[in-house]
Structures are given as structure tokens and as C-alpha cells.
Amino acid sequence: MKVLITGAAGFIGSQLAHELWKRHEELILVDDFSYGSKDNLIFDDHDFNDEIVIGDVRDKNLIDKLMCSGNIDYVYHIAGIAPLPDCQSNPQNAISVNVEGTVNILEHSRKYGVKKIVFASTNAMYENETDFPTKENSFTKLPTLIYPNTKYVAERFCESYCKTYGMNITCLRFANVYGPHIDCLRKQPPLVGYMIKELFYNRTPIFHSNGEQRRDYIYVKDLINLAIAVRNSTGFDCVNVSSNQNYSVNELYKIACKIMNKNMTPKYHSSNTFWVKYPQLYDGAYSIKSEILEHEVTKYSLCDNSYAKEKYNWVPQVTIEEGLKKSIDYEISLLEKLESRNDLHE
Ligand SMILES: NC(=O)c1ccc[n+]([C@@H]2O[C@H](COP(=O)([O-])OP(=O)(O)OC[C@H]3O[C@@H](n4cnc5c(N)ncnc54)[C@H](O)[C@@H]3O)[C@@H](O)[C@H]2O)c1
């Protein structure tokens, strides 16, 4: 099998590359390293740094060059601007990468006959949903924020290419993904990465609202199993990738404290300060509404995964305790490695 993975230096893309490499698949990896890292590409049994192509998914010439051999079986289009406040504070870039970048992949896949595209979509598009657990086909309340809108629109172009040209595309709507390689260093890391880093440095973590907000989490290896299982389905499809089980911030923190043997009481700040590291969102004639921040912080998520179970015989295997333990082990070794080479820029 010949497989192109975009976003291969990121959290999910690097783990997917490793899994497919272990299955002896021929890989073409691409990433512009805007968020990815060389460390993500280093595994105990292989280092992908010499193989990855550094480039932008919006670059027509590059994608043409990578695909023109014409015999790519599968494209995993994982590259994207994932942090919500980054999308919100630079919407032009978010739309350019998440939408135009996707269309560039679609167009070249059409030209060169890619058998199947798997697109990294998100359950964030359910942000205004009120019926739980959320099902793929019954959500009606379209998203508000920039990030989920970019993914929603990119999905519509996937659908357009399937309907117009008979292509095969599955949009996987990931819940909150966690596991080894989750980023703990970016400006606003995802909760699991943030929590581990603060505990590692014995700092009091700051959570927003009261920590009772609940989200649906999925372990990265479970996600990858489904990403492989969907490869041979035809036509256009959207599939939730979720555990159908949610945890509050406080519950996750308690489990992490137990694993790391720490006992710090977190501080709780107002939702209004959630994206305070992005002052441009609060500046200008119109600033971000406090009710939008409150909604984003306290948002409840629970995604129905029965479609993935029925169609692909897929069942998530990893418990939250096991998954957090593996995430913590990886992040600790990474932070220790970065410290030892004096490479932490906090
Ligand atoms: N992590 C989650 O919880 C989650 C949830 C839902 C959806 N997703 C989606 O899954 C995908 C992967 O997420 P992740 O958590 O691994 O994020 P990540 O930031 O770790 O990985 C994304 C990768 O894409 C690369 N990239 C960004 N712009 C690019 C461009 N123009 N050209 C080439 N490469 C580019 C980045 O450098 C990065 O390595 C993203 O599209 C994200 O929106 C993630």
C-alpha cells in the first residue's frame, strides 16, 4: 500500500505514520512544521526525520509532485490548524489551511486517482448541539466558532468531490484526542497536555469555570485503528471517533494526580480569561463575547459511536486510566529530554 499522510509531524499524524510503517506500508509524509516537531518523528524503533517532506498542503506544485506517480492508494489528510484560539485569532490562515489546503488535496487526489481519502474532521462542529449523545446525521445546529466552521466547510467540499466525481472520502469526526505525543508546549495546549506539564513542574494548574464541564475523549491508538478500518469503504461518509463516555476536567485531573503521585489543588478562573493569551480577540471595536467563551469552556460533549461500531466492528479498547498513564509516561520523557538539551522555551 502506498499512503500519503499530511500533518505527519503532529500528534496524530506521527502516530499514524508509525503504525502504518509497522505494517510495512510505503509512506509519503508531509508537514510544514508550523505545529509539528522533529521529536514527534522519533520512535524507539524508527526515526522519520530523514523521510518527511517539509512543505505546505496548500502548495499546488508540491502536492502535484508528491502525487504524480499516480499510484497512491490512500491519503490521510491530517494537517490542519487545530488550536481553536489560533483559528479564532487568525481566521484567514485557518480558512486558508483547513479549507483551501483540503481542496488542494482533493483536487490532486482527483487528478491522480487516489482510491480513498480519510479526512481529520472534528466533533467541535457539534458545539451548538443540545441532543446527546450526538449522532453523525442528526445534528442541525451549525457551529459558531471559526475552527469548527473550517472543518464543516472542508467536509462539504469532501462531499462535493464524492458526489461530483465518485470519489471515496471518509470524514472522521474526532472527539478530544489524547495519548503519547499530545502537545504540551504550544501557546494554549490541549487540557491533557497542559495538565501533565503543570504537574511535572509542580505548578498549580489553572482551570476555567468550575472544572465540572464534561468532554468525550478518545485515545489516539483507538482512533488509528478506526482510521485504518474505514479505508475500504466507498462514497462519502462521516464517522464519529469517540468513546461515548465523557469525563469532567476535575475527574481527569484526579486520575492524572494519582498516576503522577501529586496533590496540588487547582485554581479556577473565569471563563472570560480562557483565551487571554490571545489579546487580539479582546481588542478591536468588537471583542469576543463573554457568553461565547463561557459556552466554549463549559460545553458538554458526548458523541455516539454506534455507527463506527456497527459499520466497522470497531470498539475503543483503551481505558482513560491506561491512556492517561501512557500519555504521562511519554510527556515526562519528552520534558526530561528537552530539559537535558536545554531546549525548553516556556
Ligand atoms: N487533537 C484533537 O483532539 C483533534 C480533535 C479533532 C480534530 N483534530 C484534527 O486532527 C488533525 C491533527 O490534529 P493534531 O492534534 O495531531 O494536531 P497537530 O497540530 O499536532 O498536527 C497538525 C499538523 O499539521 C501540520 N500543518 C499545519 N498546517 C500545515 C500546512 N499548511 N501544511 C502542512 N502541514 C501543516 C502541523 O505542523 C502539525 O504537525 C487536525 O486537522 C485537527 O484539526 C484533532
Ligand as a Chemical Component Dictionary entry (heavy atoms), coordinates in Angstrom:
data_LIG
# 
_chem_comp.id                   LIG 
_chem_comp.type                 NON-POLYMER 
_chem_comp.pdbx_formal_charge   0 
_chem_comp.three_letter_code    LIG 
# 
loop_
_chem_comp_atom.comp_id 
_chem_comp_atom.atom_id 
_chem_comp_atom.alt_atom_id 
_chem_comp_atom.type_symbol 
_chem_comp_atom.charge 
_chem_comp_atom.model_Cartn_x 
_chem_comp_atom.model_Cartn_y 
_chem_comp_atom.model_Cartn_z 
_chem_comp_atom.pdbx_ordinal 
LIG N1  N1  N 0  -6.193  16.528 18.710 1  
LIG C1  C1  C 0  -7.528  16.578 18.762 2  
LIG O1  O1  O 0  -8.129  16.461 19.838 3  
LIG C2  C2  C 0  -8.317  16.768 17.492 4  
LIG C3  C3  C 0  -9.709  16.721 17.579 5  
LIG C4  C4  C 0  -10.455 16.900 16.423 6  
LIG C5  C5  C 0  -9.818  17.086 15.207 7  
LIG N2  N2  N 1  -8.468  17.153 15.154 8  
LIG C6  C6  C 0  -7.833  17.371 13.843 9  
LIG O2  O2  O 0  -6.876  16.350 13.615 10 
LIG C7  C7  C 0  -5.765  16.880 12.913 11 
LIG C8  C8  C 0  -4.486  16.560 13.673 12 
LIG O3  O3  O 0  -4.578  17.116 14.977 13 
LIG P1  P1  P 0  -3.352  17.075 15.976 14 
LIG O4  O4  O 0  -3.896  17.128 17.339 15 
LIG O5  O5  O -1 -2.416  15.991 15.574 16 
LIG O6  O6  O 0  -2.715  18.493 15.678 17 
LIG P2  P2  P 0  -1.197  18.883 15.441 18 
LIG O7  O7  O 0  -1.142  20.361 15.430 19 
LIG O8  O8  O 0  -0.317  18.155 16.394 20 
LIG O9  O9  O 0  -0.928  18.315 13.975 21 
LIG C9  C9  C 0  -1.282  19.014 12.822 22 
LIG C10 C10 C 0  -0.071  19.021 11.921 23 
LIG O10 O10 O 0  -0.395  19.698 10.705 24 
LIG C11 C11 C 0  0.734   20.473 10.335 25 
LIG N3  N3  N 0  0.298   21.559 9.470  26 
LIG C12 C12 C 0  -0.439  22.652 9.809  27 
LIG N4  N4  N 0  -0.591  23.442 8.732  28 
LIG C13 C13 C 0  0.025   22.834 7.703  29 
LIG C14 C14 C 0  0.212   23.166 6.329  30 
LIG N5  N5  N 0  -0.274  24.298 5.815  31 
LIG N6  N6  N 0  0.910   22.313 5.540  32 
LIG C15 C15 C 0  1.432   21.165 6.069  33 
LIG N7  N7  N 0  1.307   20.813 7.353  34 
LIG C16 C16 C 0  0.604   21.626 8.159  35 
LIG C17 C17 C 0  1.306   20.963 11.650 36 
LIG O11 O11 O 0  2.662   21.366 11.542 37 
LIG C18 C18 C 0  1.112   19.764 12.543 38 
LIG O12 O12 O 0  2.256   18.929 12.545 39 
LIG C19 C19 C 0  -6.008  18.361 12.728 40 
LIG O13 O13 O 0  -6.507  18.590 11.433 41 
LIG C20 C20 C 0  -7.061  18.674 13.768 42 
LIG O14 O14 O 0  -7.878  19.745 13.401 43 
LIG C21 C21 C 0  -7.700  16.988 16.269 44 
# 
loop_
_chem_comp_bond.comp_id 
_chem_comp_bond.atom_id_1 
_chem_comp_bond.atom_id_2 
_chem_comp_bond.value_order 
_chem_comp_bond.pdbx_ordinal 
LIG N1  C1  SING 1  
LIG C1  O1  DOUB 2  
LIG C1  C2  SING 3  
LIG C2  C3  SING 4  
LIG C2  C21 DOUB 5  
LIG C3  C4  DOUB 6  
LIG C4  C5  SING 7  
LIG C5  N2  DOUB 8  
LIG N2  C6  SING 9  
LIG N2  C21 SING 10 
LIG C6  O2  SING 11 
LIG C6  C20 SING 12 
LIG O2  C7  SING 13 
LIG C7  C8  SING 14 
LIG C7  C19 SING 15 
LIG C8  O3  SING 16 
LIG O3  P1  SING 17 
LIG P1  O4  DOUB 18 
LIG P1  O5  SING 19 
LIG P1  O6  SING 20 
LIG O6  P2  SING 21 
LIG P2  O7  DOUB 22 
LIG P2  O8  SING 23 
LIG P2  O9  SING 24 
LIG O9  C9  SING 25 
LIG C9  C10 SING 26 
LIG C10 O10 SING 27 
LIG C10 C18 SING 28 
LIG O10 C11 SING 29 
LIG C11 N3  SING 30 
LIG C11 C17 SING 31 
LIG N3  C12 SING 32 
LIG N3  C16 SING 33 
LIG C12 N4  DOUB 34 
LIG N4  C13 SING 35 
LIG C13 C14 SING 36 
LIG C13 C16 DOUB 37 
LIG C14 N5  SING 38 
LIG C14 N6  DOUB 39 
LIG N6  C15 SING 40 
LIG C15 N7  DOUB 41 
LIG N7  C16 SING 42 
LIG C17 O11 SING 43 
LIG C17 C18 SING 44 
LIG C18 O12 SING 45 
LIG C19 O13 SING 46 
LIG C19 C20 SING 47 
LIG C20 O14 SING 48 
# 
